[in-house]
Amino acid sequence: MPGTLNQLLALLDLEPLEVNIYRGRNRDLGSGRVFGGQVFAQALVAARRTVDAPREAHSVHGYFILPGDLAAPIVYFVDRLRDGNSFTTRRVTAIQHGQAIFNLSASFHRAEAGLEHQSEMPDVPPPENLPSELDLIRSAADRIPEPLRAVLTQDRPLDLRPVDAGDPLHPGKGPPVRHVWFRTTAPLPDDVLTHQAVLAYASDYRLLPTALQPHGISFRTRELQLASLDHSVWLHRSFRADEWLLYTMDSPLAAGARAFTRGAIYTRNGTLVASVAQEGLVRMRDAAVQSNAPSPSLPR
């Protein structure tokens, strides 16, 4: 198994400190703070570790409170809110330096049969016909600032293949829609939690920048302040994160220095296995300093 995938699995293998208390490590992805998908996935793992019945996550919602410090471990406190006949509910608080940086609510459901329908998967080229995002970034390595070059061009645990890649460093304007194939770079263990946690980790990757596409702004623009505010994942069916999954994303709205994004994740045969929604801060720093300007009136 590649070293980077082992590193990801190690991130998701939390250290138990006490009953309902776990500790997780961090990995630097070049943003200067802990990747939101990492905290989300680790909190999901912490919650599932306290569920004894054979139930899997179906609904997971998180709020990002403070940026995570890469230099400090994260401690996860789990509250066992309810163990019902069909559903189990957990709340998780992530702590650094004595402060909450993230909280999560998760619901787990025992397997049941029921009515089924779903939306159709978009018709896109297969992943074999597309270059990996990492290859595209490495081909533009000479344009990456030296302090970030080693981080952005390092090996990754996920093979991501964007359908409409464009220039990864200087994107042009386009509709707020994105399609990306992804899978791990090697096979994973068979337990359901590992695959759900890897999908949770990947679900935050490049989702919010979809809202930047109509404006032709790179997520690394110096004047831009970009941060996830909340993140939700609904897990509908079983899947394997080491087999190709299509992540289709769109952003129907940006307003008030916030953007709303959403996603759907399909298996290669078109089965919808997860849905995602996120609101994020999208603030241009030159506008942020105008704090003394009168607030605009709300529409009536």
Backbone hydrogen bonds, N-H to C=O, Kabsch-Sander energy under -0.5 kcal/mol:
donor,donor_aa,acceptor,acceptor_aa,energy
6,N,2,P,-2.1
7,Q,3,G,-2.1
8,L,4,T,-1.9
9,L,5,L,-2.6
10,A,6,N,-2.2
11,L,7,Q,-2.0
12,L,8,L,-1.6
13,D,9,L,-0.7
13,D,10,A,-0.6
14,L,12,L,-1.3
15,E,23,R,-2.8
17,L,21,I,-2.6
18,E,21,I,-1.4
21,I,18,E,-2.0
22,Y,76,Y,-2.2
23,R,15,E,-2.3
24,G,74,I,-3.0
29,L,27,R,-0.5
34,V,68,G,-1.5
35,F,27,R,-0.5
38,Q,35,F,-0.9
39,V,35,F,-1.5
40,F,36,G,-2.5
41,A,37,G,-2.3
42,Q,38,Q,-2.7
43,A,39,V,-2.5
44,L,40,F,-1.9
45,V,41,A,-2.3
46,A,42,Q,-2.5
47,A,43,A,-2.4
48,R,44,L,-2.6
49,R,45,V,-2.0
50,T,46,A,-0.5
50,T,47,A,-1.4
51,V,48,R,-1.8
52,D,50,T,-0.7
55,R,53,A,-2.3
56,E,109,H,-1.7
58,H,107,S,-2.4
59,S,107,S,-1.4
60,V,233,V,-2.6
61,H,105,S,-2.9
62,G,231,H,-3.1
63,Y,103,N,-2.6
64,F,229,L,-2.3
65,I,63,Y,-0.6
65,I,101,I,-2.6
66,L,101,I,-1.6
70,L,68,G,-0.6
72,A,69,D,-1.3
74,I,24,G,-2.3
75,V,95,I,-2.3
76,Y,22,Y,-3.3
77,F,75,V,-0.5
77,F,93,T,-2.7
78,V,20,N,-2.7
78,V,76,Y,-0.5
79,D,91,R,-3.6
80,R,78,V,-0.5
81,L,79,D,-1.3
81,L,89,T,-0.9
82,R,89,T,-1.7
84,G,87,F,-2.9
88,T,108,F,-2.4
89,T,82,R,-2.5
90,R,106,A,-2.6
91,R,79,D,-2.0
92,V,104,L,-3.0
93,T,77,F,-2.3
94,A,102,F,-3.2
95,I,75,V,-3.1
96,Q,99,Q,-2.5
99,Q,96,Q,-2.3
101,I,94,A,-2.8
102,F,94,A,-1.1
103,N,63,Y,-1.9
104,L,92,V,-2.7
105,S,61,H,-2.9
106,A,90,R,-2.6
107,S,59,S,-2.5
108,F,88,T,-3.0
109,H,56,E,-2.4
110,R,86,S,-2.1
111,A,54,P,-0.5
124,V,122,P,-0.9
129,N,126,P,-1.6
130,L,127,P,-1.9
133,E,160,L,-3.3
136,L,132,S,-1.8
137,I,133,E,-2.4
138,R,134,L,-2.7
139,S,135,D,-1.8
140,A,136,L,-0.7
140,A,137,I,-1.0
141,A,138,R,-1.4
143,R,140,A,-2.0
144,I,141,A,-1.6
148,L,145,P,-1.5
149,R,145,P,-1.4
150,A,146,E,-0.7
152,L,148,L,-2.7
153,T,149,R,-1.7
154,Q,151,V,-0.9
159,D,183,R,-3.2
160,L,158,L,-0.8
161,R,181,W,-2.8
163,V,179,H,-3.0
165,A,163,V,-0.6
174,G,213,Q,-2.0
177,V,175,P,-2.3
178,R,249,M,-2.5
180,V,247,Y,-2.5
181,W,161,R,-2.2
182,F,245,L,-2.4
183,R,159,D,-1.0
184,T,241,A,-1.8
185,T,157,P,-2.0
195,H,191,D,-1.2
196,Q,192,V,-2.5
197,A,193,L,-2.9
198,V,194,T,-2.3
199,L,195,H,-2.1
200,A,196,Q,-2.5
201,Y,197,A,-2.4
202,A,198,V,-2.5
203,S,199,L,-2.0
204,D,200,A,-0.5
204,D,201,Y,-0.9
205,Y,202,A,-1.8
206,R,204,D,-0.6
207,L,204,D,-0.6
210,T,207,L,-1.5
211,A,208,L,-2.0
212,L,209,P,-1.5
213,Q,209,P,-0.6
213,Q,210,T,-1.0
215,H,212,L,-1.6
216,G,212,L,-0.6
216,G,213,Q,-1.0
217,I,212,L,-1.4
221,T,218,S,-1.9
224,L,221,T,-1.4
225,Q,283,R,-3.5
226,L,224,L,-0.6
227,A,281,L,-1.8
229,L,279,E,-2.5
230,D,279,E,-1.9
231,H,62,G,-2.4
232,S,277,A,-2.7
233,V,60,V,-2.8
234,W,275,S,-2.8
235,L,58,H,-1.5
236,H,234,W,-0.7
236,H,273,V,-2.4
237,R,273,V,-1.2
243,E,240,R,-1.1
245,L,182,F,-2.2
246,L,266,Y,-2.7
247,Y,180,V,-3.3
247,Y,245,L,-0.6
248,T,246,L,-0.7
248,T,264,A,-2.8
249,M,178,R,-3.6
249,M,247,Y,-0.5
250,D,262,R,-2.3
251,S,176,P,-1.8
253,L,260,F,-0.9
255,A,258,R,-2.9
258,R,255,A,-1.5
259,A,280,G,-2.4
260,F,253,L,-2.5
261,T,278,Q,-3.3
262,R,250,D,-2.5
263,G,276,V,-2.7
264,A,248,T,-2.2
265,I,274,A,-2.8
266,Y,246,L,-2.4
267,T,271,T,-2.5
268,R,244,W,-0.8
270,G,267,T,-2.0
273,V,265,I,-2.7
273,V,271,T,-0.6
274,A,265,I,-1.5
275,S,234,W,-2.2
276,V,263,G,-2.7
277,A,232,S,-2.0
278,Q,261,T,-2.9
279,E,230,D,-0.9
280,G,259,A,-2.5
281,L,227,A,-3.3
282,V,257,A,-2.7
283,R,225,Q,-2.6
285,R,223,E,-4.1
285,R,283,R,-0.6
287,A,284,M,-1.1
288,A,284,M,-1.4
289,V,285,R,-1.0
290,Q,287,A,-1.4
291,S,289,V,-1.7
293,A,290,Q,-1.2
